Amino acid sequence: MRELEIVGTVEAPPDPSLASSIGLHHTLATALADLIDNSIDARARHILVRFLQRGTSVTGVRVIDDGVGMDSETIDGAMTFGRRREYEPRALGYFGVGMKAASLSQASTLVVWSRAESSSAQGRRIDRDAPHRVSTISTEQAELELARAYPRFPFDTGTIVEWQGITTFLRSSDADEQTSWLEQTKQEIADHIGIVFHRLLSRGEMSISLDTFDVEGLGAGFRTPIDPIDPFATPRTGAAGYPRTLPVELDGVTLAVTAHIWPARSSLPQFRLYGAPGRDHQGLYFYRSDRLLQTGGWNGIVLPRPDYGLARVIVDLDPAVSQHLAINPEKAGVTVDATLTAALESALASGGLLSAAEVAVRSARSRQSRPVEIVEPNKGLPEDLLDAFADSFEFSEFQDQVDIGWRALSRDKFFEVDLKCRTLWINARFRRELLGHRSYNSTDAPVLKTLLYLLVHQMFQGARDSHSSKQAEQMQVWQDVLIAALSARRLQEKDKL
């Protein structure tokens, strides 16, 4: 190779958008989990996720831990983009940009306060519009902030990561809406953290909790401990012989993954992760250093099917496995290469997991006759209700499932039968009016959704990509009557005032 003739160089600092781009796919829960990784690596015994409130408005978030803390050099390294960091073999940190990317994906400003043993208090700040400019805060202010943190656990050393100017919070002047949003958000965070760190929490070596803090009265509210949610903690097996170890042949080495089959119709939160139907989380669960990286999904190895909904597989990453996959920046999923895909596919096929899961599901469905045939509903209904559909109806063969959801439609439409997306849409403009409250729950309004689906399910029959003129006329009549019923309800509510 010929030598290059270098005639000059220029400095090319990264664009400020790099900070938000790296954490583009973070949610509030995954971003907080990334901060907790750092706390665990800092050997924290107690970790507190705190929402800062002024009245009912949430103004910021802090993650407080009693780990080893950081001195001046360490905190400068932690706040600097692009600085190489060496991790211990069992560390949860991975990319070296987690705290910055996670924080600036949610907030315009990141402030970190920390104190290590035999070191003065430290304070640093970076802003989203200039993430490579690190501001040093006075030692006096850092000492004050650490002293008045009041985490309600010993706090001689440790760190506070604070988000200011959060852009992903609900913006509403309605106090009830603010309170409802905060309670739901705290539950979503508790669910995610309880799932992701369930192995670490179960060992009792550390605790993670949530609270709120009144920044005007300097008072903390009730502290809620986060409990572990183990996706494999079933009181009984769903099939004889499970859990079962499946051998995986990879690079001339035999590795082991553990296959589980849940019992049908379980209502345990360990099965219904995030409150969703348990079958939505069938598939592979990848762990690294006992931290869960992926909650189900088959990674293209097999196509997900309702009949596989009880099957879950534990894959613990060791060096032999890790070199065949990539962890996404949010640590909420992995991508496997062709070699690992083939090895897992072979193990699943030879181990008989999928066929055993299929037998378990079909056995549960065969307990009573089902004289009426419909197209199978999928997402949008609670799992118990989906099980009731499976028990009560015969599902049409060769018909794709139908989702039920909310979407903004024109005001003269109550619903829409979307053949292309195989979805029954209900007009989101009427959602709060129909429910009587604001809702973010994808499985809400089960009675309304069920009645409407039973009314229109035949419109999803066949392989058509458009409705017949007779069907269109029929649905227009239903639209007119339902809109009229909604108008009548409004008049009745008005008369009460």
N, C-alpha and C positions, 0 to 999 in steps of 0.2 A: 504494500500500500504506500502510495507516494505521500511525502510529508506535506501538510497543509501550510500555506503561506499566510500566516496571521498578520494583518496590517493594522489591527486595532481592536479594542474591546470597549464595551459600554456596560454600565450597571443597568439591570432590568429588574427593578423591584416588582414583586407581585402586585397585581391589581387589587384594590381594596375589596372588590366583589368576591375574592377568593374565600374570605371568611364565611360569608353566607352560602356560597356555592358548595363548600365542603359539607355543610350540615343541612343541605337543601331538603332532605327527606326526613329530618327529625320531626317527631311530635314532641309535645311537652313531656310526655312520660318517658320516651326514649332519651331525650336530652337530659332529664334528671337522672336517669339510670346511668348515663355516661359519667356524670359527676360523682355518682355513688361509687363507680368503679375506682375512681381516684382516691376516695375516702377509704375504701377497703385496702387498696394498695398502701395507703399511709398507716395501716394497722389500727384503724379506728375501732373502738369498741361500741361507740354510740354515734348514730348518724340521724340528723333531724332535717326534714324538709319543711321549711316554714314559709307560709304565705303572709306577706306584710299587708296590712289593711289600714285604710283610713276610712272610718265609718264602715259601710258595706262594700266599698270599692277596693279591689285588690291592686296594690301599687307595685308589688315586686315579689321576688322569691329569693330565699336564702337556703343553701345547703350547708349545715354546720356539722363539723365532726371533731372528735377528740383524738385525732391521729397525731402523728409525730410533728406535724406542722412543717413550715418552710422558713429557712433563713433567707437572707438577701439574695444570695447567688441562686438558690434553688427556685425561689419565686420568680426571678427574672427569666430563668430557663423555662418555667412552666407557662409564662405569659408570652413567650416568643414563638412566632410561627417559624417553622422550618428548622428549629434547633433539634438536632438528633439527640434522642434520649435512649438510654439502655434500660430495658426492663428485666426484672427477675423472671426466672422460668415460669413461675406460677402467677405472675402479675396479670391483672385484668386489663390494664392499659395495653394498647396495641399500636395505634397509629401515631401517637405523640401530638395530636391536635384536638383530642376529644373535648377538653374543657372549653377551648376557644370556639371550636366549631359548634358544639352543642349550645353554648351560651348565646353566641351571636346569631344563631338560627332562631332564637326566641326573643332576644332583647337587643336594644340598641347599644347598651353599655354593660360591660362586665367589670365588676370590682371584686378583688380578692383581698381578704385580710387573713393574716396567718402569724403564728408564733411557734417557733421551735424551742426546744430546751436550750437554755443558756444563750438565747438569742433575743434581740429586741423585736418588738412587734413590727410587722411589715404590711404595707398597703400598696396595691397596684391597680391600675385602671387601663382598659383599652375600650375604644369605641368602634362600632361597626364601620363607620365611614373612614376610619384610619386604623385598621387592626394591627399595623406594624409599628405603631407609635405607642409605647408603653409609658404611662405616667406614674411617677412615684409619689405616694401620699406620705405626709409627715408621720413620723413615728408616734407623736403625741396623739394624732387622730386615730391611728391604728390601735394604739393602746386603749383609747376610749371606746372604740367600736367593739373590740373584743371583750372589754370589761362589762359592757351593758348588753351583751348578747342574750344573757339569761337562758341558756339552752336547757337548764335543769338537769345537767349532769356535769361532773368535774371537767373543767375546761382550762387546765393549766397550759396545755399545748393543743394545737389544732388549727383548723382552717374554716373560714366562712367564704363561700362563693356566693356572690350576690348579683342578681339580674335587675337592672334598672331600665325603665322605658320598654317594658315588655309589649311586643306587637301582636302576640297571639292570644291575648286575653279577651274576654267578652267586654265590649264597650257598650254600656247601657246605663241610663240614669235611673232605671227601675230597680229599687232595692231588692224586691222579691226575685227578680231575674238574676241579679248579682249573687244573691244567696243560693239560689237553686243551681246556678252555674258552678259556683265554688264547691258545693257539696258533691255534685256529679263529677267535677274535675278531680277532687281529692279521691273519690272512689276509683276512678279510672287509673290514677297514679298508684294507689295502693294495690290494685289488681296487677298492674304491670310489674311493679317492683316485687310484689309477693311471688309472682311467677318466675321472673328472671333470676332472682336471688334465693329461690326457695331452698336450695341445698345449703347455702351458707347460713340462712336464717334458722333452718332446722337444727343445725349443730349447736345453736345457742352461744356461739362465740362473739356475736355482735347483735345489735338491735337497730332497726330503722323505724322511725316514727314520723308522724305528721302533726303540725299544729298551725295555728294562726297567731299573729302578733299585732296588737294595736299600736301603731307607730306614734299615735298622739298620747295615749295613756301609758305607753311603755308596759303593756301587760300581755302575757301569753295566755291563749285559750287552752282548752283541754287537749292534752297530747294523746294521739291515737297511735298505738303500736301497729305496725304492719305485720300481718301473719303470713307465713309461707303458704303458697298454693302449689302443691306438687302435682303436675299433670299425670303422674303415675300412681298416685296414692288412692287406689281403689280398695275397698274393704274385701272384695272378692273378685275372682277372675271372671271374664266373660266367656272363656272357653277352656276346656280341660287341657292341661299341659302348658299353660301360659301363666306367668311370663316365661319366655324361652330364649336361650342364647342362640343367635344365628352366627355361624362362622363367615367371615368376610376375607377372601383371598386377595391380598393387595401387595404388589411388589415382592412376591415370594414369601410374604409373612401372613400368618393367619391372625386376624383381629376378631374381636367379638362385639356384636351389637346386641341389644336386648329388646325383644319384641313383646309387646303387651296387647291384650285385647280387653277393652272395657266391657262391663255388663251393659246390656241394652237399657235405654230409658233412664240412665242415671241423671239425677238432678243435682249432683254434687258440684260445687264450684271448681273442683279439681278437674272435672270433665268439661263443664261448660265454661271454658276459659273466657274471660272478659264478658261474661254473660251471654256469649254467642252459643248457638247449637254446637254440641260437642263434636259432631261430625265435621264441622268447619275446620277443626284442628287435627284431623287425621294426618298421619305421616311421620316425618323424621324430626327428631328433636336433637339438635347439635349442642353440646356442652363444651366449653373451654374453661379449664380451671374451676369447674363446678358452677360456672355462670352460663345460663341458658342463652343461646344466640338465635335460635329459631324455634318457633312454636308450631310445628307441623308443616305440612306441604311435602310433596314428593319430589321436588326439584327436577321435574321432567322424567323421572325414572319410571313412574306409572302415571296414568291419568287418574285424578281423584274421582271417586264415585261414592254415592251415598252408602252403597253396600260395604265400602271399606271404612266407614265412619268410626268404627270402634277400634281401629288399629293404630297403634303408636309405637315408635321405635326410638330407643335411646342410642345416640352415637356420641361417644366421648372422644374428643380430639386429642390425639397424641401426635408426635412428630411424623409418623408414617401417614396419618390421615391428613394432617394439616397442610402438607405440601401439595395436596390434590384439591384444595378448595380455597376460595377467597371469601373473607368476611366483609360484609358491606360496612361503610363508614359509620352507620348508625348502630352497628352490632345487633341488628334485628333481622338477620337473614344471611345465608351463605350461598355461594355459587360453586357447584362441584364440577370438576373436569370430567372428561370422557372416561378416564381410567377408573376413577371412583364410582362414576355412574354405572359402569359395567359391573364392577364388583358388588355394589349394593343390589343391583337388579338381579344378579345371579343368586345372591344370598336370600333375597325375598322370595324368588321363585322356588328355590330348593327347600326353603324352610316352611313353605305352605302357609305363611301368615295371611296373605290376602284371601285365600280360599277359606281359611278358618274364620276370618272376620266376616266374610260373606255368609257363611253358614249361621253364625251367631245372629246376624241381622235378620236373615230370612226366617230363622226359627222363631224369633220374637214377633215377627209379623204374621206368622201362620196360626196364631192362637184363636182367631175368630174369622168368620166368613166376611167377605167384602163384596156385596152385590152391586155396588155402584162404581162405575169407572170414570176417572177424571185424569187430567194431566197433573203430574206431581208438582206441588209447590216446593220452592226451595228456600231462598233467603227472604227475610221480612217477617217471619212468624216465630214465636218462641219454640224451642225444641220440643217441649212437651206437646204443644199443639201439632207440630209436624209429625210426631209419633202417633198422635190421635188420627191424623189424616191417613198415615200408613196402616193403622189398625182398621180403619173404617172403610177405606176405599181401595179399589183395585186401580193401580196406576197404568195408564195407557202405555203400551210398549212402543218403542222407537219414537217417543215424543220427548223432546228436550224439556227439562224442568223450567218452571216459571218463577221468577222473583217477584216480590211485591215491595214497592217502595214509594217514597214521597218525591215529587218533583213539581216545580212551579209550572202550572198550565194556565191557559187563558181562563178568565173568570166565568165563562159560560160552560166550562168543562169540570165535571166532578172527578172524572177518571179518564185514563187512556189505556187502550190495549195495544201495546207495542210489540208487534210480531217480530221485528228485526232484532230487538234486544231481549225478546222473550221476557217481558216485564209488564206487570200490571202497575201502572203509575196512578197514585191518588194525588189530587191537587194539593201541593204543600201550602198554597195560599190559605187553605181552610184548616190547616193542621191544628193550630192553637185553638181555633174556634170549636173544632170537633172534639178535641181532647179536654178542653177547659184549662189547659196550662201549656207552657212551653215544653217541648220535648226534643231530646237528641238521641233517643233510644230507637234503634233501627227495627226493633221488634214490638214497638208500641201499637196501641189500638188493635189488639188481636180480634175482637169481636167484629169491628167494622171491616177489617181486612178479610176475615173469613167469609162474612156475608157477601161482600162484594166479589170475592174470588168465586164463590159458589154460583154467583149470578152470571159471571162472564167466562168461566173456565172453558166452555165449549168453543169459545172464539180462538183458543190456542190449539185446537185440534187440527190435524192435517199438516201438509207441507206448504201451505200458502204463504206468500209474502205480502198479501193484501186481503182485506175483508170483502166478502160478497156484498152486493147492494142491499140484500135483505138483512145481513148482519149489521151493516152500517145504519140502516133505518132503525133496527131494533135497539142498537146502542144509543142512538140519538134520543129515542123515547126515554130510555133509562136516564140519560143525562138530564133531560128536561125535568123529569120527576124528582130526581135527587137534588138538583139545584133549587127546585120549588120547595122541597122539604127543608133545605137549609134556610131559605128565605122565611119560611113559616116559623122555624126555630128562632130566628132573629127577632121576629115580631113578638113572639111570646116572651123573650128575654126583655124586650123593650117595654112591654106591658107591666113587667114586674117592678120596673124602676119608678 
